[in-house]
Amino acid sequence: MMKRYLFYSVAQIFLPFFIVLFFIASVVLLIGLATVTQFVKLNIWDLGQIFLYSMPNGIFFIIPITFFCACVLGLSKLSFDYELLVLFSLGIAPRKILGMFVGISVFVSIVLLFFSLALIPLSKSAYANFMAQKRAEVNINIKAGEFGQKLGDWLVYVDRVRDKHYEGLVLFSSNLESQESFVLAQEGEIINDDGVFTLILRNGSAYFTEPNQVQRVDFAQMRVNTKLDEVNLSSYDLWAYWKSAFEGNHSQARRLAQALITSLFPIASVFLIVLFGVANPRFHKNLSYAYLLISVGGYFVAMHILSQNAPFVGIIFLPLVWFIGSYLLYRRFIVRVY
């Protein structure tokens, strides 16, 4: 009964927090997705599917912060409503209250590990796969007068568009061997043949540059073929995604460190839930919001620093030190007093 009562108090705060943060994350995500339509034509159902692929990453960071804040504020509310004092007067020790949050903290961390190590990489792969398929199925949406538009490896600029017919085209491409290609054409059109886009250019000039050499070719008609790759989902892709973190890929090691450190936050902070939430309203002020800002900010700032500079050290060091430090504070300010 008491366990259900405590969880009910936490749930009352968790749901509003989660909904608000989820709404903010959704708005930011939708604004970002609007840029996708500059290059590929998508309908409302396509945008909805892309939105679903993109949400796991946002939810992953919302869950630990919302869970921790809801637990602390739920206990704090019970403390300053004198309800926890009644429980203590009935002989219920703080460790029993702590035990009720240990199990759910472990469960939340397991869910976060599933999100970070499996669901997020697969959703990113599914997003890339979906976009590759849409490029192979629908027409490229090249707009007149806009810079930065891409067709495969080419940057494309056009002066005018008239019913899928382009006028005043400018194309630019470069590769790792310092070779650059620059094409000017009076007119052209794009043909989609089973995922291979053929840009047919007419009446123009092409410039191919290499170190210390420039070649010019004038043409009446030129065909530029672009094959858009597709991404296939498989367990091997998931294993290879994280394997590179141990093979010198620093950016991937950083992602792995951030994923694991964030996932372990609920377990590492379980003692802080009781430390910040339990208080005697006769002698203490309600500073739970300040404690939350300092602790959450400190943990994630430390995560960012360690993941950038020493990712594998941070995976072990930060959660362990945070867990031990919070336990010592819990022993000092809660166990000895209550």
N, C-alpha and C positions, 0 to 999 in steps of 0.2 A: 504493500500500500504506500509506504513512504517513498520507495523507489519510483513508483508511478507518479506520485505527487511532485517529486523533484524534476522528473523528466517532463512533466506537463508544464512546469514553470519555465523550464529551458525552452521547450518547443514554442511557447507563446512569444518568445523573443526571437528565436531562430527564424521562424517563417517570415515575419516582416523584414528582418535584416536581409535574408536571402532574396526575397522578392525585389527589394529596392536595389540591391547590388546587381542582381540578375538583369533588371530593367536597364540600369546604367550601362552594363556591359553589352547588352543587346543593342542599345542605341549607338554606342561607339562602333560596334561590329557592323551594323547596317550602313553607317556612314562610310566605313572602309570598303564594304562590298560594292558601294555605288561606283567606285573606280573601275571595277571589273567590267561593267557594261560599256566602258569606253572602247574596248577592244573586241568583245564578244557579245553578240545579241542574246539576251536571256529573258525568259518570261518570268512571271511571278512564281511559278512552281520551281523553276531552276534556282531562283534566288533563295527560296525556302530550303531547298536541298543543300545549297552552299552554306546557308545559315546553320543548318544542323551539323554539317561537317566542321564548322568553325567553333561551335559552342563548347565542346569538351575542354578546350584550352582555357576559356574564360571561367567555366564552372570550376575547374581544378583549383584556381586561386581563390575563388569565392568561398568554397566549402571550408577550408581550414580556418580562415579568418572569422567567418560567420559562426562556425561551431564554437570556437574558443570564446568569442565575445558573448555569445548567447549563454554559454555555461557560466561565465563569470557574472554577467549582469543578472542572470536568473537567481544565482545564489545570493548575490548582493541585495536583490530585492527582498528575498526571504529574510536576510539578516536585518535589514532596516525596517522590516515589518514585524520584527520580533518573533518571527516564526522559527528561525533556527535556534534562538535562545530557548524556546520551549522544547525543542528536540534535545538540546544539550541537557536541559534540566531533567529530562526523562531518562538520561543515561546513555544517549546515543553519542558515540565518540566521533570526532572529525574523520578518523580513518575509515569509518563505515560509510560516511558520505563520499569520501575519496574513492572507496572501492566501487561505488555505483558509477563513477565516471571513468574508471580505468577500462572497463570492458567496452564501453561505447567509444572511447578514444582509440583503442586498438582497432575497433571496427572501422572507424572513420579513416584511420591511417591505411588500412588494407584497401579501402575503396579508393583512396588517393593514389596508392601504388598502382592499382589497376588502371586508373585514369592516366597516370604519368608514363608508365612503362608500356602500356598496351593500347589503350583507347586513343590517346592523343596522337601517337605516331601513325596508327592506322587511319585515323580521321584525316590527318594531313596527307597521307598517301591516297586516300579515297578522294580528297579534294583535288589533288593533282590529276588523278585519273579521270575524274569527272570533267575537269576543265579541258583535258586533252581530248576527251570524247566530244565535248561540245564544239571545240574548234574543228573537229573532223566532221561534225554533223551540220553545223550552221555556218552562215556566211560571216567572214571577218567584218567587223564593224569599223571600217576606216572612215574617219570624218574629215571633211575639208578644213584646212586652215589650222589644224592642231598638230603640235609637236609631240615627240615621244611615243608615237604609235608603233607597235611592233608586229611584224609578220615573220614568225620564226626567228632567225638571227638578224633580220633586216629591220632597221628603223625606217619608217615610211612617212613621207609627207606628200599631200596632194593639195592642189589649188582648188579644184572643183570636183564634185561628184554628181553625176547625172545618171540615175537608174543603173547603178553598178558599173558605170563607165567612168573612169578617172582621167582627169586632165591635169597636166603640170605635175608630174611625179618626180620625187627626189628620194632615192634609196641610199642608205649607208650601212656598211657592215664592216666589222673588224674581228680578228681572231688573235690567239695567243702568240702567233708567230710574227706579229707586227705587220701583218698584211691587211690592207684596207681596201675596200671596194666602194666606189661612189658612182651612182648611176643617175642620169637625167633622161627623162622621156617626156614627150609631148602628151601621150595618152597611153592608156592601158586598161586591162580588166583582169579579174581574178576568177579562176576556174577551180572548183573543188572536185577532185577525182579520188574518192575513197581515202580521204585524209591527207592526200598530197595536194597542196595548194600550188597552182601554177599561175604566176603573175606574167601575163603577156604584155610586153612593153613594145611600143612602136615609135619610130622616129626619135632616136636619142643617141646619147653617148655614154660609154662606160669607162671609168678610170680605175685601174688596178695599181696600187702602190705597194712597193716593197722597199726595203732599205736601199737608198741611193738609186731608185729606179721608179719611173711612172710610165704606165702603158695606157694608151687611149684607143678605144675601139668605137667606131661609129656604126650604128646598126639601123636597119629598117624595121626589124622585128627581133625581139629577144625574149626568151622564156626563162623565168626564174622559178625553179621548183623548190618547195619547202616541205619537208616531211615533219609533221608534228608527232613527237613521241607520246606513247601512252604508258601509264604506270600501272603495273599489275600488283594486286595485293596478295600476300602470302606470308606464312609464318617465317619463311626465310628472309623476306624483306624486313620483318620486325627484328629478327636476330641481327641482321646485318646493320640495321639502323643504329643499334646500341653498341655493336662490336667495334665500330670505328672509334668510339670514345676511348678504347684501350689501345688504339693503334696510332696514337699521336695526333688525332683530330681534336684540337683544343676546343673548338666551338661545340663539338658534340659532347666532350667531357664536361663543359660548362652546363650544357642542357641536362646531362645526367645528374650532375651535382644539384642543380636547382630542383629537379624532379624529386630526388630522394630526400633532400633536406626539407622541402616543403611538405612532402608526404609524411615525414616523421614529426612534424610540428605538433600535432595533437598529442602524441605520446610524450614527446619531450616537455610539453607544457602542462601535463596533467596535474602536477602539484601546484602550479600557479592558479589553477581554477579555484582550488580551495583557499589558497593564500590570499588571492584578491577578492574572493567572494564572501568569505566568512569574516564577520566583523561584529563588534559589540556596539550597537547604535548609541549607547550611553557615553562611550568614551572615544569613539572614532567618527570621523567624517567620511562621507561616501566619496571616495576618490577612485572608484573603480574605472571610470572612463579615462582618467589620467594614467592609471596603471596599464590599461589596455593599449593606449596609444604608445606608451614608452616601450612596453614589452613586444608588441607586434612590430613596431617600427624597428626596434633594436635587432630582433631576430632576422627580419628580412633584409635589413641593411647589411648585417653580418653575412647572410647567405650570399648576397650579391658580391660582396668583396671577396669572400673565400672562393666562390665559384669562378670568379674571374682570374684569381691569382694562384689558388691551390685547390682545385676542384676535388680531388680524391682525399686530400687531408680534411677539407671541409665536410665531406659526407660523414666522416666519423667524428671529427672534433666538435663541430657545432652542436649537433643533437645531444651528444654525450655530455658535454660541458653544461649545456642548457638544462638537461635533465638533472644532473648532479647539483648544480647551483640552485635550481628551484626546490629540490628535495631538502637541501640544507636550510633554505629560508623557511620552508614549510615546517621543519622540525623546530626552528628557532621561534617562529612567531605564532604557530598554530598549535602544535602538539604540546608545547610547554604551558600554553595559556588555557587551552580548552581540554 
